[in-house]
Amino acid sequence: MQSIGERVAKLREKRSLTQEELARLLSVNQSAVSHWEKGIRNIPSEQVGKIAIALNTSCDYLILGKKSC
């Protein structure tokens, strides 16, 4: 089972974005994205929606790994 960080990394790579590019879109630093993807730090709840928009996915998919209906 994938973690939220693993899903973020997979989607980011699928969209050909670097961690730095995603960080810029989210107004955070690259190390924050790296830590989220590695599971070192939890993703703040206020960032989940922003990540979903940036990666063109749903919050449900990021959090639960489920595609929306």
HTML snippet that shows the backbone in 3Dmol.js (N, CA, C, O; Angstrom):
<script src="https://3Dmol.org/build/3Dmol-min.js"></script>
<div id="view" style="width:600px;height:400px;position:relative"></div>
<script>
const pdb = `
ATOM      1  N   MET A   1       0.841  -1.184   0.000  1.00  0.00           N
ATOM      2  CA  MET A   1       0.000   0.000   0.000  1.00  0.00           C
ATOM      3  C   MET A   1       0.886   1.247   0.000  1.00  0.00           C
ATOM      4  O   MET A   1       1.813   1.361   0.802  1.00  0.00           O
ATOM      5  N   GLN A   2       0.595   2.163  -0.894  1.00  0.00           N
ATOM      6  CA  GLN A   2       1.380   3.388  -1.011  1.00  0.00           C
ATOM      7  C   GLN A   2       0.984   4.407   0.054  1.00  0.00           C
ATOM      8  O   GLN A   2      -0.174   4.489   0.464  1.00  0.00           O
ATOM      9  N   SER A   3       1.965   5.170   0.483  1.00  0.00           N
ATOM     10  CA  SER A   3       1.699   6.278   1.406  1.00  0.00           C
ATOM     11  C   SER A   3       1.335   7.518   0.593  1.00  0.00           C
ATOM     12  O   SER A   3       1.503   7.550  -0.626  1.00  0.00           O
ATOM     13  N   ILE A   4       0.839   8.526   1.284  1.00  0.00           N
ATOM     14  CA  ILE A   4       0.508   9.776   0.605  1.00  0.00           C
ATOM     15  C   ILE A   4       1.755  10.366  -0.063  1.00  0.00           C
ATOM     16  O   ILE A   4       1.675  10.879  -1.179  1.00  0.00           O
ATOM     17  N   GLY A   5       2.891  10.295   0.609  1.00  0.00           N
ATOM     18  CA  GLY A   5       4.129  10.810   0.038  1.00  0.00           C
ATOM     19  C   GLY A   5       4.529  10.081  -1.233  1.00  0.00           C
ATOM     20  O   GLY A   5       4.992  10.696  -2.193  1.00  0.00           O
ATOM     21  N   GLU A   6       4.348   8.771  -1.233  1.00  0.00           N
ATOM     22  CA  GLU A   6       4.660   7.992  -2.432  1.00  0.00           C
ATOM     23  C   GLU A   6       3.727   8.350  -3.586  1.00  0.00           C
ATOM     24  O   GLU A   6       4.153   8.404  -4.739  1.00  0.00           O
ATOM     25  N   ARG A   7       2.448   8.595  -3.271  1.00  0.00           N
ATOM     26  CA  ARG A   7       1.509   9.003  -4.317  1.00  0.00           C
ATOM     27  C   ARG A   7       1.876  10.370  -4.877  1.00  0.00           C
ATOM     28  O   ARG A   7       1.799  10.590  -6.086  1.00  0.00           O
ATOM     29  N   VAL A   8       2.275  11.291  -3.998  1.00  0.00           N
ATOM     30  CA  VAL A   8       2.695  12.618  -4.455  1.00  0.00           C
ATOM     31  C   VAL A   8       3.897  12.481  -5.385  1.00  0.00           C
ATOM     32  O   VAL A   8       3.916  13.082  -6.459  1.00  0.00           O
ATOM     33  N   ALA A   9       4.890  11.707  -4.990  1.00  0.00           N
ATOM     34  CA  ALA A   9       6.102  11.532  -5.804  1.00  0.00           C
ATOM     35  C   ALA A   9       5.764  10.927  -7.165  1.00  0.00           C
ATOM     36  O   ALA A   9       6.261  11.380  -8.197  1.00  0.00           O
ATOM     37  N   LYS A  10       4.922   9.909  -7.156  1.00  0.00           N
ATOM     38  CA  LYS A  10       4.555   9.232  -8.409  1.00  0.00           C
ATOM     39  C   LYS A  10       3.829  10.195  -9.352  1.00  0.00           C
ATOM     40  O   LYS A  10       4.144  10.255 -10.541  1.00  0.00           O
ATOM     41  N   LEU A  11       2.870  10.940  -8.830  1.00  0.00           N
ATOM     42  CA  LEU A  11       2.128  11.898  -9.654  1.00  0.00           C
ATOM     43  C   LEU A  11       3.018  13.030 -10.141  1.00  0.00           C
ATOM     44  O   LEU A  11       2.914  13.465 -11.288  1.00  0.00           O
ATOM     45  N   ARG A  12       3.892  13.502  -9.262  1.00  0.00           N
ATOM     46  CA  ARG A  12       4.808  14.577  -9.641  1.00  0.00           C
ATOM     47  C   ARG A  12       5.694  14.126 -10.805  1.00  0.00           C
ATOM     48  O   ARG A  12       5.870  14.855 -11.781  1.00  0.00           O
ATOM     49  N   GLU A  13       6.241  12.933 -10.690  1.00  0.00           N
ATOM     50  CA  GLU A  13       7.101  12.410 -11.745  1.00  0.00           C
ATOM     51  C   GLU A  13       6.311  12.170 -13.032  1.00  0.00           C
ATOM     52  O   GLU A  13       6.810  12.428 -14.127  1.00  0.00           O
ATOM     53  N   LYS A  14       5.085  11.679 -12.898  1.00  0.00           N
ATOM     54  CA  LYS A  14       4.236  11.436 -14.062  1.00  0.00           C
ATOM     55  C   LYS A  14       3.985  12.727 -14.832  1.00  0.00           C
ATOM     56  O   LYS A  14       3.833  12.703 -16.053  1.00  0.00           O
ATOM     57  N   ARG A  15       3.943  13.841 -14.131  1.00  0.00           N
ATOM     58  CA  ARG A  15       3.698  15.141 -14.755  1.00  0.00           C
ATOM     59  C   ARG A  15       5.005  15.871 -15.093  1.00  0.00           C
ATOM     60  O   ARG A  15       5.003  17.052 -15.441  1.00  0.00           O
ATOM     61  N   SER A  16       6.113  15.138 -14.981  1.00  0.00           N
ATOM     62  CA  SER A  16       7.449  15.672 -15.328  1.00  0.00           C
ATOM     63  C   SER A  16       7.807  16.935 -14.564  1.00  0.00           C
ATOM     64  O   SER A  16       8.396  17.863 -15.118  1.00  0.00           O
ATOM     65  N   LEU A  17       7.449  16.961 -13.292  1.00  0.00           N
ATOM     66  CA  LEU A  17       7.807  18.074 -12.421  1.00  0.00           C
ATOM     67  C   LEU A  17       8.944  17.654 -11.497  1.00  0.00           C
ATOM     68  O   LEU A  17       8.979  16.516 -11.028  1.00  0.00           O
ATOM     69  N   THR A  18       9.860  18.560 -11.239  1.00  0.00           N
ATOM     70  CA  THR A  18      10.879  18.311 -10.230  1.00  0.00           C
ATOM     71  C   THR A  18      10.306  18.670  -8.868  1.00  0.00           C
ATOM     72  O   THR A  18       9.265  19.320  -8.772  1.00  0.00           O
ATOM     73  N   GLN A  19      10.992  18.243  -7.822  1.00  0.00           N
ATOM     74  CA  GLN A  19      10.565  18.631  -6.480  1.00  0.00           C
ATOM     75  C   GLN A  19      10.616  20.149  -6.344  1.00  0.00           C
ATOM     76  O   GLN A  19       9.750  20.748  -5.706  1.00  0.00           O
ATOM     77  N   GLU A  20      11.610  20.758  -6.930  1.00  0.00           N
ATOM     78  CA  GLU A  20      11.747  22.219  -6.858  1.00  0.00           C
ATOM     79  C   GLU A  20      10.578  22.923  -7.557  1.00  0.00           C
ATOM     80  O   GLU A  20      10.073  23.928  -7.057  1.00  0.00           O
ATOM     81  N   GLU A  21      10.152  22.401  -8.702  1.00  0.00           N
ATOM     82  CA  GLU A  21       9.030  23.005  -9.429  1.00  0.00           C
ATOM     83  C   GLU A  21       7.738  22.864  -8.632  1.00  0.00           C
ATOM     84  O   GLU A  21       6.956  23.811  -8.544  1.00  0.00           O
ATOM     85  N   LEU A  22       7.510  21.686  -8.052  1.00  0.00           N
ATOM     86  CA  LEU A  22       6.309  21.499  -7.231  1.00  0.00           C
ATOM     87  C   LEU A  22       6.377  22.413  -6.008  1.00  0.00           C
ATOM     88  O   LEU A  22       5.381  23.034  -5.636  1.00  0.00           O
ATOM     89  N   ALA A  23       7.532  22.492  -5.396  1.00  0.00           N
ATOM     90  CA  ALA A  23       7.689  23.366  -4.230  1.00  0.00           C
ATOM     91  C   ALA A  23       7.348  24.803  -4.573  1.00  0.00           C
ATOM     92  O   ALA A  23       6.689  25.491  -3.794  1.00  0.00           O
ATOM     93  N   ARG A  24       7.793  25.261  -5.735  1.00  0.00           N
ATOM     94  CA  ARG A  24       7.504  26.632  -6.168  1.00  0.00           C
ATOM     95  C   ARG A  24       5.995  26.834  -6.321  1.00  0.00           C
ATOM     96  O   ARG A  24       5.464  27.868  -5.917  1.00  0.00           O
ATOM     97  N   LEU A  25       5.308  25.855  -6.901  1.00  0.00           N
ATOM     98  CA  LEU A  25       3.858  25.953  -7.065  1.00  0.00           C
ATOM     99  C   LEU A  25       3.137  26.021  -5.722  1.00  0.00           C
ATOM    100  O   LEU A  25       2.076  26.634  -5.607  1.00  0.00           O
ATOM    101  N   LEU A  26       3.723  25.383  -4.707  1.00  0.00           N
ATOM    102  CA  LEU A  26       3.096  25.314  -3.384  1.00  0.00           C
ATOM    103  C   LEU A  26       3.604  26.382  -2.421  1.00  0.00           C
ATOM    104  O   LEU A  26       3.131  26.473  -1.288  1.00  0.00           O
ATOM    105  N   SER A  27       4.567  27.192  -2.868  1.00  0.00           N
ATOM    106  CA  SER A  27       5.191  28.219  -2.023  1.00  0.00           C
ATOM    107  C   SER A  27       5.847  27.631  -0.771  1.00  0.00           C
ATOM    108  O   SER A  27       5.723  28.169   0.329  1.00  0.00           O
ATOM    109  N   VAL A  28       6.548  26.510  -0.970  1.00  0.00           N
ATOM    110  CA  VAL A  28       7.339  25.886   0.091  1.00  0.00           C
ATOM    111  C   VAL A  28       8.738  25.646  -0.471  1.00  0.00           C
ATOM    112  O   VAL A  28       8.977  25.875  -1.657  1.00  0.00           O
ATOM    113  N   ASN A  29       9.658  25.190   0.369  1.00  0.00           N
ATOM    114  CA  ASN A  29      10.979  24.899  -0.158  1.00  0.00           C
ATOM    115  C   ASN A  29      11.067  23.435  -0.612  1.00  0.00           C
ATOM    116  O   ASN A  29      10.255  22.596  -0.222  1.00  0.00           O
ATOM    117  N   GLN A  30      12.057  23.162  -1.430  1.00  0.00           N
ATOM    118  CA  GLN A  30      12.224  21.834  -2.019  1.00  0.00           C
ATOM    119  C   GLN A  30      12.412  20.762  -0.955  1.00  0.00           C
ATOM    120  O   GLN A  30      11.956  19.632  -1.130  1.00  0.00           O
ATOM    121  N   SER A  31      13.077  21.101   0.144  1.00  0.00           N
ATOM    122  CA  SER A  31      13.298  20.092   1.182  1.00  0.00           C
ATOM    123  C   SER A  31      11.982  19.659   1.830  1.00  0.00           C
ATOM    124  O   SER A  31      11.868  18.516   2.274  1.00  0.00           O
ATOM    125  N   ALA A  32      10.995  20.542   1.893  1.00  0.00           N
ATOM    126  CA  ALA A  32       9.685  20.159   2.434  1.00  0.00           C
ATOM    127  C   ALA A  32       9.050  19.087   1.560  1.00  0.00           C
ATOM    128  O   ALA A  32       8.538  18.089   2.067  1.00  0.00           O
ATOM    129  N   VAL A  33       9.084  19.295   0.233  1.00  0.00           N
ATOM    130  CA  VAL A  33       8.522  18.308  -0.697  1.00  0.00           C
ATOM    131  C   VAL A  33       9.270  16.984  -0.555  1.00  0.00           C
ATOM    132  O   VAL A  33       8.650  15.922  -0.519  1.00  0.00           O
ATOM    133  N   SER A  34      10.586  17.042  -0.476  1.00  0.00           N
ATOM    134  CA  SER A  34      11.395  15.831  -0.319  1.00  0.00           C
ATOM    135  C   SER A  34      11.016  15.075   0.950  1.00  0.00           C
ATOM    136  O   SER A  34      10.849  13.855   0.925  1.00  0.00           O
ATOM    137  N   HIS A  35      10.882  15.797   2.051  1.00  0.00           N
ATOM    138  CA  HIS A  35      10.524  15.163   3.325  1.00  0.00           C
ATOM    139  C   HIS A  35       9.123  14.558   3.281  1.00  0.00           C
ATOM    140  O   HIS A  35       8.894  13.490   3.848  1.00  0.00           O
ATOM    141  N   TRP A  36       8.189  15.227   2.616  1.00  0.00           N
ATOM    142  CA  TRP A  36       6.832  14.681   2.484  1.00  0.00           C
ATOM    143  C   TRP A  36       6.863  13.384   1.683  1.00  0.00           C
ATOM    144  O   TRP A  36       6.262  12.383   2.073  1.00  0.00           O
ATOM    145  N   GLU A  37       7.570  13.418   0.558  1.00  0.00           N
ATOM    146  CA  GLU A  37       7.605  12.249  -0.308  1.00  0.00           C
ATOM    147  C   GLU A  37       8.278  11.052   0.368  1.00  0.00           C
ATOM    148  O   GLU A  37       7.894   9.907   0.128  1.00  0.00           O
ATOM    149  N   LYS A  38       9.270  11.313   1.201  1.00  0.00           N
ATOM    150  CA  LYS A  38       9.988  10.235   1.902  1.00  0.00           C
ATOM    151  C   LYS A  38       9.284   9.805   3.184  1.00  0.00           C
ATOM    152  O   LYS A  38       9.678   8.820   3.809  1.00  0.00           O
ATOM    153  N   GLY A  39       8.241  10.540   3.581  1.00  0.00           N
ATOM    154  CA  GLY A  39       7.527  10.211   4.806  1.00  0.00           C
ATOM    155  C   GLY A  39       8.233  10.669   6.064  1.00  0.00           C
ATOM    156  O   GLY A  39       7.888  10.235   7.163  1.00  0.00           O
ATOM    157  N   ILE A  40       9.223  11.545   5.916  1.00  0.00           N
ATOM    158  CA  ILE A  40       9.951  12.077   7.067  1.00  0.00           C
ATOM    159  C   ILE A  40       9.075  13.051   7.843  1.00  0.00           C
ATOM    160  O   ILE A  40       9.121  13.107   9.072  1.00  0.00           O
ATOM    161  N   ARG A  41       8.278  13.815   7.108  1.00  0.00           N
ATOM    162  CA  ARG A  41       7.334  14.763   7.704  1.00  0.00           C
ATOM    163  C   ARG A  41       5.954  14.527   7.115  1.00  0.00           C
ATOM    164  O   ARG A  41       5.813  14.129   5.959  1.00  0.00           O
ATOM    165  N   ASN A  42       4.947  14.779   7.924  1.00  0.00           N
ATOM    166  CA  ASN A  42       3.574  14.701   7.432  1.00  0.00           C
ATOM    167  C   ASN A  42       3.253  15.947   6.619  1.00  0.00           C
ATOM    168  O   ASN A  42       3.756  17.036   6.894  1.00  0.00           O
ATOM    169  N   ILE A  43       2.413  15.765   5.622  1.00  0.00           N
ATOM    170  CA  ILE A  43       1.985  16.903   4.810  1.00  0.00           C
ATOM    171  C   ILE A  43       0.931  17.675   5.600  1.00  0.00           C
ATOM    172  O   ILE A  43      -0.071  17.098   6.022  1.00  0.00           O
ATOM    173  N   PRO A  44       1.152  18.980   5.802  1.00  0.00           N
ATOM    174  CA  PRO A  44       0.139  19.773   6.510  1.00  0.00           C
ATOM    175  C   PRO A  44      -1.195  19.735   5.763  1.00  0.00           C
ATOM    176  O   PRO A  44      -1.227  19.764   4.533  1.00  0.00           O
ATOM    177  N   SER A  45      -2.274  19.671   6.506  1.00  0.00           N
ATOM    178  CA  SER A  45      -3.591  19.546   5.891  1.00  0.00           C
ATOM    179  C   SER A  45      -3.892  20.669   4.915  1.00  0.00           C
ATOM    180  O   SER A  45      -4.565  20.447   3.908  1.00  0.00           O
ATOM    181  N   GLU A  46      -3.404  21.875   5.197  1.00  0.00           N
ATOM    182  CA  GLU A  46      -3.674  22.989   4.293  1.00  0.00           C
ATOM    183  C   GLU A  46      -2.943  22.855   2.963  1.00  0.00           C
ATOM    184  O   GLU A  46      -3.286  23.538   1.998  1.00  0.00           O
ATOM    185  N   GLN A  47      -1.946  21.988   2.903  1.00  0.00           N
ATOM    186  CA  GLN A  47      -1.210  21.784   1.658  1.00  0.00           C
ATOM    187  C   GLN A  47      -1.821  20.690   0.782  1.00  0.00           C
ATOM    188  O   GLN A  47      -1.565  20.666  -0.422  1.00  0.00           O
ATOM    189  N   VAL A  48      -2.608  19.799   1.344  1.00  0.00           N
ATOM    190  CA  VAL A  48      -3.153  18.673   0.577  1.00  0.00           C
ATOM    191  C   VAL A  48      -3.984  19.156  -0.612  1.00  0.00           C
ATOM    192  O   VAL A  48      -3.821  18.648  -1.722  1.00  0.00           O
ATOM    193  N   GLY A  49      -4.856  20.112  -0.398  1.00  0.00           N
ATOM    194  CA  GLY A  49      -5.671  20.654  -1.492  1.00  0.00           C
ATOM    195  C   GLY A  49      -4.828  21.324  -2.557  1.00  0.00           C
ATOM    196  O   GLY A  49      -5.099  21.191  -3.750  1.00  0.00           O
ATOM    197  N   LYS A  50      -3.801  22.048  -2.121  1.00  0.00           N
ATOM    198  CA  LYS A  50      -2.910  22.706  -3.078  1.00  0.00           C
ATOM    199  C   LYS A  50      -2.144  21.688  -3.911  1.00  0.00           C
ATOM    200  O   LYS A  50      -1.949  21.873  -5.112  1.00  0.00           O
ATOM    201  N   ILE A  51      -1.714  20.617  -3.266  1.00  0.00           N
ATOM    202  CA  ILE A  51      -1.002  19.555  -3.986  1.00  0.00           C
ATOM    203  C   ILE A  51      -1.938  18.892  -4.989  1.00  0.00           C
ATOM    204  O   ILE A  51      -1.549  18.628  -6.127  1.00  0.00           O
ATOM    205  N   ALA A  52      -3.167  18.626  -4.568  1.00  0.00           N
ATOM    206  CA  ALA A  52      -4.147  18.001  -5.465  1.00  0.00           C
ATOM    207  C   ALA A  52      -4.361  18.859  -6.710  1.00  0.00           C
ATOM    208  O   ALA A  52      -4.414  18.332  -7.821  1.00  0.00           O
ATOM    209  N   ILE A  53      -4.482  20.150  -6.537  1.00  0.00           N
ATOM    210  CA  ILE A  53      -4.670  21.052  -7.675  1.00  0.00           C
ATOM    211  C   ILE A  53      -3.432  21.047  -8.558  1.00  0.00           C
ATOM    212  O   ILE A  53      -3.536  20.928  -9.779  1.00  0.00           O
ATOM    213  N   ALA A  54      -2.261  21.174  -7.945  1.00  0.00           N
ATOM    214  CA  ALA A  54      -1.011  21.224  -8.709  1.00  0.00           C
ATOM    215  C   ALA A  54      -0.771  19.948  -9.506  1.00  0.00           C
ATOM    216  O   ALA A  54      -0.201  19.991 -10.596  1.00  0.00           O
ATOM    217  N   LEU A  55      -1.208  18.806  -8.960  1.00  0.00           N
ATOM    218  CA  LEU A  55      -0.973  17.520  -9.618  1.00  0.00           C
ATOM    219  C   LEU A  55      -2.205  16.986 -10.344  1.00  0.00           C
ATOM    220  O   LEU A  55      -2.220  15.853 -10.824  1.00  0.00           O
ATOM    221  N   ASN A  56      -3.247  17.834 -10.414  1.00  0.00           N
ATOM    222  CA  ASN A  56      -4.463  17.488 -11.142  1.00  0.00           C
ATOM    223  C   ASN A  56      -5.044  16.146 -10.685  1.00  0.00           C
ATOM    224  O   ASN A  56      -5.273  15.240 -11.487  1.00  0.00           O
ATOM    225  N   THR A  57      -5.271  16.048  -9.384  1.00  0.00           N
ATOM    226  CA  THR A  57      -5.841  14.838  -8.806  1.00  0.00           C
ATOM    227  C   THR A  57      -6.814  15.252  -7.707  1.00  0.00           C
ATOM    228  O   THR A  57      -7.061  16.442  -7.512  1.00  0.00           O
ATOM    229  N   SER A  58      -7.357  14.295  -7.002  1.00  0.00           N
ATOM    230  CA  SER A  58      -8.291  14.597  -5.914  1.00  0.00           C
ATOM    231  C   SER A  58      -7.611  14.428  -4.556  1.00  0.00           C
ATOM    232  O   SER A  58      -6.618  13.712  -4.427  1.00  0.00           O
ATOM    233  N   CYS A  59      -8.155  15.089  -3.565  1.00  0.00           N
ATOM    234  CA  CYS A  59      -7.673  14.909  -2.200  1.00  0.00           C
ATOM    235  C   CYS A  59      -7.906  13.468  -1.752  1.00  0.00           C
ATOM    236  O   CYS A  59      -7.082  12.895  -1.039  1.00  0.00           O
ATOM    237  N   ASP A  60      -9.025  12.887  -2.169  1.00  0.00           N
ATOM    238  CA  ASP A  60      -9.319  11.490  -1.829  1.00  0.00           C
ATOM    239  C   ASP A  60      -8.215  10.566  -2.316  1.00  0.00           C
ATOM    240  O   ASP A  60      -7.793   9.660  -1.598  1.00  0.00           O
ATOM    241  N   TYR A  61      -7.751  10.795  -3.531  1.00  0.00           N
ATOM    242  CA  TYR A  61      -6.684   9.938  -4.053  1.00  0.00           C
ATOM    243  C   TYR A  61      -5.398  10.141  -3.250  1.00  0.00           C
ATOM    244  O   TYR A  61      -4.734   9.168  -2.891  1.00  0.00           O
ATOM    245  N   LEU A  62      -5.047  11.383  -2.969  1.00  0.00           N
ATOM    246  CA  LEU A  62      -3.825  11.626  -2.224  1.00  0.00           C
ATOM    247  C   LEU A  62      -3.877  10.992  -0.839  1.00  0.00           C
ATOM    248  O   LEU A  62      -2.934  10.321  -0.418  1.00  0.00           O
ATOM    249  N   ILE A  63      -4.975  11.208  -0.144  1.00  0.00           N
ATOM    250  CA  ILE A  63      -5.079  10.750   1.249  1.00  0.00           C
ATOM    251  C   ILE A  63      -5.371   9.262   1.351  1.00  0.00           C
ATOM    252  O   ILE A  63      -4.734   8.550   2.128  1.00  0.00           O
ATOM    253  N   LEU A  64      -6.335   8.794   0.564  1.00  0.00           N
ATOM    254  CA  LEU A  64      -6.797   7.416   0.703  1.00  0.00           C
ATOM    255  C   LEU A  64      -6.310   6.468  -0.390  1.00  0.00           C
ATOM    256  O   LEU A  64      -6.395   5.248  -0.247  1.00  0.00           O
ATOM    257  N   GLY A  65      -5.807   7.031  -1.469  1.00  0.00           N
ATOM    258  CA  GLY A  65      -5.383   6.183  -2.585  1.00  0.00           C
ATOM    259  C   GLY A  65      -6.546   5.711  -3.431  1.00  0.00           C
ATOM    260  O   GLY A  65      -6.403   4.785  -4.230  1.00  0.00           O
ATOM    261  N   LYS A  66      -7.710   6.348  -3.259  1.00  0.00           N
ATOM    262  CA  LYS A  66      -8.908   5.942  -4.004  1.00  0.00           C
ATOM    263  C   LYS A  66      -9.230   6.978  -5.070  1.00  0.00           C
ATOM    264  O   LYS A  66      -9.191   8.184  -4.823  1.00  0.00           O
ATOM    265  N   LYS A  67      -9.543   6.490  -6.235  1.00  0.00           N
ATOM    266  CA  LYS A  67     -10.006   7.393  -7.305  1.00  0.00           C
ATOM    267  C   LYS A  67     -11.435   7.777  -6.981  1.00  0.00           C
ATOM    268  O   LYS A  67     -12.217   6.965  -6.488  1.00  0.00           O
ATOM    269  N   SER A  68     -11.767   9.045  -7.268  1.00  0.00           N
ATOM    270  CA  SER A  68     -13.132   9.493  -6.987  1.00  0.00           C
ATOM    271  C   SER A  68     -14.107   8.922  -8.001  1.00  0.00           C
ATOM    272  O   SER A  68     -13.726   8.539  -9.107  1.00  0.00           O
ATOM    273  N   CYS A  69     -15.378   8.872  -7.605  1.00  0.00           N
ATOM    274  CA  CYS A  69     -16.423   8.305  -8.465  1.00  0.00           C
ATOM    275  C   CYS A  69     -16.812   9.258  -9.559  1.00  0.00           C
ATOM    276  O   CYS A  69     -17.678   8.942 -10.374  1.00  0.00           O
TER     277      CYS A  69
END
`;
const viewer = $3Dmol.createViewer("view");
viewer.addModel(pdb, "pdb");
viewer.setStyle({}, {cartoon: {color: "spectrum"}});
viewer.zoomTo();
viewer.render();
</script>
